[in-house]
Amino acid sequence: MNTSLLNPFNITYPTAVQASLPSQCALARFDRSGRFVAAGRSDGSAAIWDLETRAAVRWLEGHVKGITSVDWSRNSRFVLTSSKDWNVIMWDMASDIDPPQRKTTIRFDASVSSASFHPRNSQIILALLQSGDAYLVDLRKRYRGRVELEDLQDDSDEESGTSPRSAMTVAQFDPTGRHIFVGTSTGSILVFNTRTKTMVARHKIPGAGIMKGFDFAKSGRRLVTNSSDRTLRQFTLPIYPSPNADGEYTEQELEPTHKFSDPINRIAWHAMSFSPDGEWLAGGAADPASHKIYIWDIANDGQLASTLDGGREPLIHVHWHPSKPSIVSTTNHGNILIWHCPSPERWGAFAGGFEEVDENVEYGEREDEFDIEDENVLAERKMKQEEEEVDILTGNDAEEVVEHPRVNGDEEDIAWADDEADEDVRGWKMKIVMEDELDMI
């Protein structure tokens, strides 16, 4: 469905499982159009699933150890996979060969926990290593390089010998791409300017413990964190100043606007994800005996709206559809669950003028209702319909791609990101490769 026709005020949350895909994966993520799902597996391969056909259409085979993260470029042409084999691979989904052609391979000196694309340019990549280091890799000719993000306070503490260095445990771009948010093992959030790679802010979160995950609302003004104290916290982010030559940064303690937890069972959380309109928050529970997703109503003071039960297979990962009330979650048995919001059947949609009534009424026939239409007019209309082109081999409708947040394109940070634009433009087509079911599993 064209996302431009969706009414944002009708977006709600999913309530039931629509489909289960046997993918043997550990994590799954929607692309920007919402039609495809990238699934990373523990054997080092990844699969691209088409939700319209519910089949795997592309296979990404290049890692020798388990996949730790997957990410899509803004127009879904490139897929980024990170692995425990110390490599990050960018795949070109426009490639005609299968497996798809590798655009590039980036190797590090430790296992990679996560990797993600810059929201405006897929040649800028953020990688987090299991050793606790974060790197910004720029593949553009003019800016080519690899820069480690450093905590300025840790550097001063190490020189004075007051405290050991804290590890970076999560790293993510904000939706505009201007800033990089990094969580640490000491419960702090570090904010870096993407262009200068310098730290512009440091936020201490009291009582949070180790930072485990971030997710942003689409506007970029709200951030939700997952930490080792088994609590999800939502923050309203301040406006950060431009970096200065002296390397000064803002030191500020953030107060959460909402806290989300299970006060009865005190369970931890594997992942969380905002809805497209930012009015709902889904939290994937780390329950070892069941598959549960908690849905909170942000607009209604963060109250718990529903708890989705996906059966006995424990949950590992969860991600919300970019434009619809749909969620993809994965189980520890490798299955992908697609959640949706069932809508009641409306028979009036099958015939113009059809109305549903509670009791029989006398029907008044129109004078021209059953008149025979001219055969020449019918034949001409049928010919015009047959002349319309129908694309049955490729599935990427450029109009379905969700745009990144609107920002002032004249700003220096945004102009830097748009310099040397990548090949991820609208209108490209993905080759659909269908395999036998036995070959897919």
C-alpha positions as CSV (number, residue, x, y, z in Angstrom):
1,M,0.0,0.0,0.0
2,N,1.2,3.5,-0.8
3,T,2.3,5.1,2.5
4,S,1.1,8.5,1.3
5,L,-2.5,7.2,1.5
6,L,-2.2,6.1,5.2
7,N,-3.9,8.2,7.7
8,P,-1.4,8.8,10.5
9,F,-4.2,9.4,13.0
10,N,-5.5,5.8,12.4
11,I,-2.1,4.2,13.3
12,T,-2.6,1.9,16.4
13,Y,-0.7,-1.1,17.6
14,P,-0.7,-4.7,16.4
15,T,-2.7,-7.3,18.4
16,A,-2.2,-10.7,16.7
17,V,0.3,-12.8,14.8
18,Q,-0.3,-12.7,11.1
19,A,2.4,-15.0,9.9
20,S,5.4,-17.1,11.2
21,L,8.4,-17.4,8.9
22,P,10.9,-20.3,9.5
23,S,14.1,-18.4,9.1
24,Q,16.4,-19.8,11.7
25,C,17.4,-16.2,12.5
26,A,18.3,-14.3,15.7
27,L,17.2,-10.8,14.6
28,A,15.1,-9.2,11.9
29,R,14.5,-5.7,10.7
30,F,12.1,-4.0,8.3
31,D,13.5,-2.0,5.4
32,R,12.4,1.6,4.9
33,S,9.4,0.6,2.7
34,G,8.2,-2.1,5.1
35,R,7.9,-4.7,2.4
36,F,11.1,-6.6,3.0
37,V,12.7,-8.0,6.2
38,A,16.4,-8.6,6.7
39,A,17.1,-11.6,9.0
40,G,20.5,-12.3,10.5
41,R,21.3,-15.9,11.4
42,S,23.8,-17.5,13.8
43,D,25.6,-19.4,11.0
44,G,26.9,-16.2,9.5
45,S,24.3,-15.8,6.7
46,A,21.4,-13.4,6.3
47,A,18.2,-13.6,4.3
48,I,15.9,-11.0,2.7
49,W,12.2,-12.0,3.1
50,D,9.4,-10.6,0.9
51,L,6.4,-10.1,3.1
52,E,4.0,-10.1,0.1
53,T,5.0,-13.6,-0.9
54,R,6.3,-14.6,2.5
55,A,9.4,-16.2,1.0
56,A,13.1,-15.6,1.1
57,V,14.1,-13.8,-2.1
58,R,17.8,-13.1,-1.5
59,W,20.6,-14.8,0.5
60,L,23.6,-12.9,1.9
61,E,26.4,-15.4,2.5
62,G,29.8,-13.9,3.5
63,H,30.4,-14.2,7.2
64,V,31.8,-17.2,8.9
65,K,30.4,-16.5,12.4
66,G,27.0,-15.3,13.7
67,I,25.4,-12.1,12.5
68,T,25.1,-9.5,15.3
69,S,23.2,-6.7,13.5
70,V,21.5,-5.8,10.2
71,D,20.7,-2.4,8.8
72,W,19.1,-1.0,5.6
73,S,20.1,2.2,3.7
74,R,17.5,4.9,3.3
75,N,16.2,3.6,0.0
76,S,16.9,-0.1,0.8
77,R,19.4,-0.6,-1.9
78,F,22.2,-1.5,0.5
79,V,22.2,-3.9,3.4
80,L,24.8,-3.8,6.2
81,T,25.6,-6.9,8.3
82,S,28.0,-7.1,11.2
83,S,29.4,-10.3,12.6
84,K,31.4,-12.0,15.3
85,D,34.0,-12.7,12.7
86,W,35.3,-9.1,13.0
87,N,33.8,-8.0,9.6
88,V,31.2,-5.6,8.5
89,I,29.9,-6.2,4.9
90,M,27.8,-3.9,2.7
91,W,25.7,-5.7,0.2
92,D,24.3,-4.3,-3.0
93,M,20.7,-5.5,-3.5
94,A,20.6,-4.2,-7.0
95,S,23.1,-6.8,-8.0
96,D,21.8,-9.4,-10.6
97,I,23.9,-12.2,-9.2
98,D,23.1,-14.4,-6.1
99,P,24.4,-14.0,-3.5
100,P,24.4,-10.2,-4.1
101,Q,27.6,-8.4,-4.8
102,R,29.6,-7.1,-1.9
103,K,29.9,-3.4,-2.1
104,T,32.7,-3.3,0.5
105,T,34.0,-5.3,3.5
106,I,35.4,-3.5,6.6
107,R,37.5,-5.5,9.0
108,F,38.2,-4.6,12.6
109,D,40.5,-6.1,15.3
110,A,37.6,-7.5,17.4
111,S,34.1,-8.9,17.1
112,V,31.6,-6.3,16.0
113,S,28.5,-5.8,18.2
114,S,26.6,-3.6,15.8
115,A,26.9,-1.5,12.6
116,S,24.6,1.0,11.1
117,F,24.3,3.4,8.1
118,H,24.2,7.2,8.3
119,P,20.6,8.2,7.7
120,R,21.6,10.4,4.7
121,N,24.6,8.6,3.2
122,S,25.4,4.9,3.2
123,Q,29.1,5.6,2.7
124,I,29.3,6.7,6.4
125,I,29.1,3.7,8.8
126,L,29.1,3.6,12.6
127,A,30.5,0.4,14.2
128,L,30.6,-0.8,17.8
129,L,33.1,-3.5,18.8
130,Q,32.6,-6.0,21.6
131,S,35.9,-4.6,23.1
132,G,34.0,-1.4,24.0
133,D,35.3,0.8,21.2
134,A,33.2,2.7,18.7
135,Y,34.4,3.8,15.2
136,L,33.0,6.1,12.5
137,V,34.1,4.8,9.1
138,D,33.9,7.1,6.0
139,L,34.2,5.4,2.6
140,R,34.0,8.6,0.5
141,K,37.2,9.5,-1.4
142,R,37.5,13.0,0.0
143,Y,36.9,12.0,3.7
144,R,38.1,8.4,3.6
145,G,39.2,7.2,7.1
146,R,38.4,5.5,10.3
147,V,38.0,7.5,13.5
148,E,37.6,6.2,17.0
149,L,35.1,8.0,19.2
150,E,36.7,8.9,22.5
151,D,35.2,9.9,25.8
152,L,37.0,13.1,26.9
153,Q,36.3,12.5,30.6
154,D,37.8,9.0,30.4
155,D,41.0,10.5,28.9
156,S,41.4,13.0,31.8
157,D,40.6,10.3,34.4
158,E,43.2,7.9,32.9
159,E,45.8,10.6,33.0
160,S,45.1,11.4,36.7
161,G,44.7,7.7,37.5
162,T,41.3,8.3,39.3
163,S,39.2,5.7,37.5
164,P,39.4,3.0,34.8
165,R,38.1,3.6,31.3
166,S,34.4,2.8,30.8
167,A,33.4,0.6,27.9
168,M,31.0,1.7,25.1
169,T,28.1,-0.7,25.0
170,V,25.7,0.8,22.4
171,A,26.1,3.3,19.6
172,Q,23.5,4.7,17.2
173,F,23.0,7.7,14.9
174,D,20.1,10.0,15.7
175,P,17.4,10.2,12.9
176,T,18.9,13.3,11.4
177,G,22.5,11.9,11.3
178,R,23.9,15.0,12.9
179,H,24.8,13.3,16.2
180,I,26.0,9.9,17.4
181,F,24.7,8.7,20.7
182,V,26.8,6.2,22.7
183,G,25.9,4.4,25.9
184,T,28.5,3.3,28.4
185,S,28.9,0.6,31.0
186,T,28.8,3.3,33.7
187,G,25.3,4.5,32.8
188,S,26.2,7.6,30.8
189,I,25.1,8.8,27.3
190,L,27.8,10.4,25.2
191,V,26.8,12.7,22.3
192,F,29.2,13.2,19.4
193,N,29.0,15.5,16.4
194,T,29.1,13.3,13.3
195,R,31.0,15.7,11.1
196,T,33.8,16.6,13.6
197,K,33.8,13.4,15.6
198,T,34.1,15.4,18.8
199,M,32.0,15.0,21.9
200,V,29.4,17.8,22.4
201,A,27.5,16.5,25.5
202,R,27.6,13.9,28.3
203,H,24.5,12.8,30.2
204,K,24.6,10.9,33.4
205,I,21.5,8.7,34.0
206,P,21.2,8.0,37.7
207,G,20.6,4.4,38.6
208,A,20.6,3.1,35.0
209,G,23.6,0.8,35.2
210,I,25.0,-0.6,31.9
211,M,23.4,0.9,28.8
212,K,22.0,-1.9,26.5
213,G,20.1,-0.3,23.7
214,F,18.7,2.9,22.2
215,D,15.8,3.8,20.0
216,F,14.6,7.2,18.6
217,A,11.2,8.5,17.8
218,K,11.1,9.4,14.1
219,S,11.2,13.1,15.0
220,G,14.6,12.6,16.7
221,R,13.6,14.6,19.8
222,R,12.7,11.6,22.0
223,L,15.1,8.8,23.0
224,V,14.3,5.6,24.8
225,T,17.1,3.7,26.6
226,N,17.4,0.1,27.8
227,S,19.7,-0.5,30.7
228,S,20.8,-3.3,33.1
229,D,18.4,-2.1,35.9
230,R,15.5,-3.7,33.8
231,T,13.9,-0.3,33.2
232,L,13.2,1.5,29.9
233,R,13.5,5.3,30.1
234,Q,12.2,7.9,27.7
235,F,14.0,11.3,27.5
236,T,13.3,14.5,25.6
237,L,16.6,15.5,24.2
238,P,17.9,19.1,24.4
239,I,19.2,21.1,21.4
240,Y,23.0,20.5,21.2
241,P,25.4,23.4,20.4
242,S,27.8,23.3,17.5
243,P,31.3,21.9,18.4
244,N,33.9,24.5,19.3
245,A,37.7,24.5,18.8
246,D,38.4,24.3,22.5
247,G,36.7,20.8,22.8
248,E,34.2,21.9,25.4
249,Y,31.1,19.8,25.9
250,T,27.9,20.1,27.9
251,E,27.6,18.1,31.1
252,Q,23.9,17.6,31.9
253,E,21.9,15.1,33.9
254,L,18.8,14.0,32.0
255,E,15.5,13.3,33.8
256,P,13.2,10.7,32.1
257,T,9.7,11.8,31.1
258,H,8.5,8.1,31.4
259,K,9.8,4.9,32.9
260,F,8.6,1.5,31.7
261,S,9.1,-1.7,33.6
262,D,7.3,-4.8,34.8
263,P,6.9,-4.2,38.5
264,I,5.6,-7.7,39.2
265,N,8.0,-10.0,37.4
266,R,10.9,-7.5,37.2
267,I,11.9,-8.9,33.8
268,A,14.7,-7.5,31.7
269,W,14.3,-6.3,28.1
270,H,15.9,-7.5,24.9
271,A,14.9,-4.7,22.6
272,M,12.3,-1.9,22.2
273,S,10.9,0.1,19.2
274,F,8.8,3.2,18.7
275,S,5.8,3.2,16.5
276,P,5.9,5.3,13.3
277,D,4.0,8.2,14.9
278,G,5.9,7.9,18.2
279,E,2.7,7.4,20.1
280,W,3.4,3.8,21.1
281,L,6.4,1.9,22.4
282,A,6.9,-1.8,22.1
283,G,9.2,-3.6,24.6
284,G,10.4,-7.1,23.9
285,A,10.6,-9.0,27.3
286,A,13.6,-11.2,28.1
287,D,11.3,-13.9,29.6
288,P,12.9,-17.3,29.3
289,A,9.5,-19.1,29.3
290,S,7.3,-17.0,26.9
291,H,7.3,-14.6,23.9
292,K,5.9,-11.4,25.2
293,I,5.8,-7.8,23.8
294,Y,4.6,-5.0,26.0
295,I,2.8,-2.0,24.4
296,W,2.8,1.3,26.2
297,D,0.6,4.3,25.2
298,I,3.0,7.3,25.2
299,A,0.3,9.8,24.5
300,N,-1.7,8.6,27.5
301,D,1.0,9.2,30.1
302,G,2.9,6.0,29.2
303,Q,0.3,3.6,30.5
304,L,0.5,0.0,29.6
305,A,-2.0,-0.6,26.8
306,S,-1.5,-4.3,26.0
307,T,0.7,-7.4,26.4
308,L,1.1,-9.5,23.2
309,D,1.6,-13.2,23.8
310,G,3.5,-15.0,21.0
311,G,3.7,-18.5,22.5
312,R,6.3,-20.5,24.3
313,E,9.3,-19.6,22.2
314,P,11.2,-16.8,24.1
315,L,11.7,-13.5,22.3
316,I,15.1,-12.2,21.1
317,H,14.5,-9.1,19.0
318,V,11.6,-6.7,18.0
319,H,11.2,-4.0,15.4
320,W,8.2,-1.8,14.5
321,H,7.1,-1.3,10.8
322,P,8.1,2.1,9.5
323,S,4.6,3.2,8.5
324,K,2.0,0.6,9.7
325,P,0.8,-0.9,12.9
326,S,2.9,-4.0,12.4
327,I,5.8,-5.5,14.4
328,V,8.4,-8.1,13.5
329,S,9.8,-10.2,16.3
330,T,12.2,-13.2,16.4
331,T,12.2,-16.3,18.7
332,N,15.1,-18.3,20.1
333,H,14.1,-21.1,17.8
334,G,14.8,-18.9,14.8
335,N,11.2,-18.1,13.7
336,I,10.1,-14.6,12.6
337,L,6.7,-13.5,13.8
338,I,4.8,-10.9,11.9
339,W,2.3,-9.0,14.1
340,H,-0.6,-7.0,12.7
341,C,-3.8,-5.3,13.6
342,P,-6.8,-7.3,12.2
343,S,-9.5,-5.1,10.8
344,P,-13.2,-6.2,10.5
345,E,-14.4,-7.1,7.1
346,R,-16.3,-4.3,5.4
347,W,-18.5,-5.8,2.6
348,G,-19.2,-2.4,1.3
349,A,-15.7,-2.2,-0.1
350,F,-16.5,-4.9,-2.6
351,A,-19.2,-3.0,-4.5
352,G,-19.9,0.6,-5.0
353,G,-23.0,1.8,-3.2
354,F,-23.2,-1.3,-1.1
355,E,-24.4,-0.7,2.5
356,E,-24.6,-3.0,5.4
357,V,-27.9,-3.0,7.3
358,D,-29.1,-4.6,10.5
359,E,-32.4,-5.8,9.0
360,N,-34.0,-6.3,5.6
361,V,-35.2,-3.2,3.8
362,E,-37.2,-2.8,0.6
363,Y,-34.9,-2.0,-2.3
364,G,-35.7,0.6,-4.8
365,E,-34.3,-0.2,-8.2
366,R,-32.9,2.6,-10.3
367,E,-34.3,3.0,-13.8
368,D,-30.8,2.6,-15.5
369,E,-29.3,0.2,-13.0
370,F,-29.4,-2.9,-15.2
371,D,-29.1,-1.3,-18.6
372,I,-26.7,-3.1,-21.0
373,E,-23.5,-1.1,-21.7
374,D,-22.3,-0.6,-25.2
375,E,-19.9,-3.5,-26.2
376,N,-17.5,-1.1,-28.0
377,V,-17.1,1.0,-24.9
378,L,-16.4,-2.1,-22.8
379,A,-13.8,-3.4,-25.4
380,E,-12.0,0.0,-25.4
381,R,-11.9,0.1,-21.6
382,K,-10.5,-3.4,-21.5
383,M,-7.8,-2.6,-24.1
384,K,-6.6,0.4,-22.0
385,Q,-6.4,-1.8,-18.9
386,E,-4.3,-4.4,-20.8
387,E,-1.8,-1.7,-22.0
388,E,-0.9,-0.8,-18.4
389,E,2.5,-2.2,-17.4
390,V,2.5,-4.6,-14.4
391,D,5.8,-5.3,-12.6
392,I,5.7,-8.8,-11.3
393,L,9.5,-9.4,-10.9
394,T,10.6,-6.5,-8.8
395,G,8.9,-5.0,-5.8
396,N,10.5,-1.7,-4.8
397,D,7.9,1.1,-5.2
398,A,9.9,4.2,-4.8
399,E,6.9,6.0,-3.5
400,E,6.7,3.6,-0.5
401,V,10.1,4.6,0.8
402,V,9.9,6.5,4.1
403,E,11.8,9.8,4.1
404,H,14.3,10.7,6.9
405,P,13.4,13.6,9.1
406,R,13.3,16.9,7.5
407,V,16.1,19.2,8.5
408,N,17.7,22.4,7.1
409,G,19.7,21.3,4.2
410,D,21.9,24.4,4.4
411,E,23.4,23.5,7.7
412,E,27.1,22.6,7.6
413,D,26.6,19.2,9.2
414,I,23.9,18.1,6.7
415,A,25.9,19.5,3.7
416,W,28.9,17.5,4.9
417,A,26.8,14.3,5.0
418,D,25.3,14.9,1.5
419,D,28.7,15.6,-0.1
420,E,29.7,12.8,-2.5
421,A,26.2,11.2,-2.5
422,D,25.9,7.4,-2.6
423,E,24.2,5.3,-5.3
424,D,21.2,4.6,-3.1
425,V,18.7,6.6,-5.1
426,R,15.0,6.0,-5.8
427,G,13.9,3.9,-8.7
428,W,16.3,1.0,-8.4
429,K,14.9,-2.5,-8.7
430,M,15.7,-5.6,-6.6
431,K,16.1,-8.9,-8.4
432,I,13.8,-11.4,-6.9
433,V,15.3,-14.9,-6.7
434,M,12.9,-17.7,-5.8
435,E,14.3,-21.0,-4.5
436,D,12.8,-24.3,-3.6
437,E,11.6,-24.6,0.0
438,L,14.2,-27.3,0.8
439,D,17.0,-25.0,-0.5
440,M,15.8,-22.1,1.6
441,I,15.9,-23.9,5.0
